Amino acid sequence: MGVDFLNQIGWSFDKLESLGIVSPVLNVTCDYKISTSFAEKIAINVGVKEFKGVKLFLTYEMTNSDGKTVCTGVTSHAFLNNQGRSIRLKQDYPEFYQCLMQLLAAHIKI
């Protein structure tokens, strides 16, 4: 899951790990729209596409300095405990669950 995204919503990767939450990436899709050069500055906006408590789907839109979309993507993530078992965020970590649900409902991109 995007480390900067987690920091911006107040749930840093370190915080999740200290709570015993592991969030492996399950799938990644990426659609390149326009070529870029290594030196170009690219902005990345991340949003919550879907969340039902077990899997989280994040969307990504990368834009260049002209505001043109150069790439879009989606990642899916699970939430596991330190033993690799699925956890129920709604019951086990309700504050984190509510944060993700609010982002989904508001269609906020970070």
Backbone torsions as a table, in degrees:
resi	resn	phi	psi	omega
1	MET	NA	146.5	-177.2
2	GLY	-58.0	119.7	-178.3
3	VAL	-62.3	-45.0	178.8
4	ASP	-63.2	-40.8	177.2
5	PHE	-56.4	-48.5	179.4
6	LEU	-61.7	-43.1	178.2
7	ASN	-59.7	-43.4	-177.0
8	GLN	-67.8	-27.9	178.9
9	ILE	-93.5	4.6	175.3
10	GLY	86.2	13.8	-180.0
11	TRP	-128.0	74.3	-176.8
12	SER	-60.5	157.9	178.0
13	PHE	-57.8	-41.2	178.1
14	ASP	-61.7	-40.6	179.2
15	LYS	-62.4	-45.9	179.2
16	LEU	-61.2	-45.2	179.4
17	GLU	-62.8	-37.9	179.4
18	SER	-67.2	-25.3	176.4
19	LEU	-84.7	-6.3	-179.2
20	GLY	88.3	18.6	179.7
21	ILE	-99.7	125.7	175.6
22	VAL	-115.3	138.1	-177.1
23	SER	-130.9	82.8	179.9
24	PRO	-72.4	150.4	174.1
25	VAL	-78.1	129.0	179.5
26	LEU	-97.4	-34.2	-175.5
27	ASN	-156.2	149.6	176.7
28	VAL	-137.1	132.2	169.9
29	THR	-125.3	146.7	-177.1
30	CYS	-146.0	127.7	178.1
31	ASP	-119.3	111.1	178.9
32	TYR	-81.6	132.4	-176.9
33	LYS	-108.2	-44.2	-177.0
34	ILE	-138.8	140.3	176.8
35	SER	-68.2	149.6	175.5
36	THR	-130.9	165.1	174.7
37	SER	-103.8	162.5	-178.4
38	PHE	-59.9	-34.1	-175.6
39	ALA	-79.2	-14.8	-177.9
40	GLU	-66.7	143.5	173.3
41	LYS	-87.0	128.3	-178.6
42	ILE	-122.3	130.0	175.1
43	ALA	-93.2	139.1	179.7
44	ILE	-119.7	118.5	175.5
45	ASN	-104.1	130.5	-178.1
46	VAL	-115.9	136.4	177.7
47	GLY	-137.1	158.9	176.1
48	VAL	-88.1	117.1	-178.9
49	LYS	-87.3	-45.6	-176.1
50	GLU	-153.6	140.7	176.4
51	PHE	-154.4	122.0	180.0
52	LYS	-123.5	20.1	176.1
53	GLY	96.9	-24.5	-179.0
54	VAL	-110.9	-45.5	178.4
55	LYS	-117.8	142.8	176.4
56	LEU	-117.1	131.8	176.6
57	PHE	-114.2	122.2	178.2
58	LEU	-109.4	142.8	175.4
59	THR	-106.7	151.6	179.8
60	TYR	-132.3	134.8	171.8
61	GLU	-129.9	120.4	178.8
62	MET	-104.0	128.8	-179.7
63	THR	-125.4	149.9	177.7
64	ASN	-89.2	-177.8	-176.1
65	SER	-67.0	-16.4	175.3
66	ASP	-87.0	-1.2	-179.1
67	GLY	83.3	6.7	-180.0
68	LYS	-83.3	138.6	177.0
69	THR	-73.0	121.6	-179.5
70	VAL	-102.2	-20.1	-177.2
71	CYS	-163.8	145.9	171.6
72	THR	-130.2	155.4	-179.3
73	GLY	-159.7	167.8	177.0
74	VAL	-141.1	137.5	171.6
75	THR	-124.5	149.7	173.5
76	SER	-119.3	144.9	-174.4
77	HIS	-136.0	145.3	172.8
78	ALA	-105.0	168.1	174.8
79	PHE	-124.3	118.7	-175.8
80	LEU	-126.2	159.9	171.9
81	ASN	-88.4	-178.0	-177.7
82	ASN	-65.4	-17.4	177.8
83	GLN	-91.6	2.2	178.3
84	GLY	84.0	14.3	179.1
85	ARG	-97.1	145.2	177.7
86	SER	-60.0	142.9	175.9
87	ILE	-118.4	156.2	177.7
88	ARG	-102.7	101.9	-176.3
89	LEU	-60.1	-38.7	-177.1
90	LYS	-58.6	-40.4	-179.3
91	GLN	-87.6	-43.4	-172.1
92	ASP	-85.7	-31.8	-177.6
93	TYR	-140.1	66.7	-172.6
94	PRO	-60.5	-30.9	179.9
95	GLU	-67.6	-42.2	177.7
96	PHE	-67.1	-42.1	177.6
97	TYR	-57.3	-48.1	-179.0
98	GLN	-63.5	-38.6	177.6
99	CYS	-58.9	-47.9	179.8
100	LEU	-66.2	-38.5	178.8
101	MET	-65.4	-37.6	178.3
102	GLN	-66.1	-40.8	177.3
103	LEU	-63.6	-40.2	178.3
104	LEU	-63.9	-48.2	-177.3
105	ALA	-64.0	-35.8	-177.0
106	ALA	-87.5	-8.0	-176.5
107	HIS	53.0	40.9	-178.9
108	ILE	-80.4	134.1	173.5
109	LYS	-110.5	135.8	-178.3
110	ILE	-113.2	NA	NA
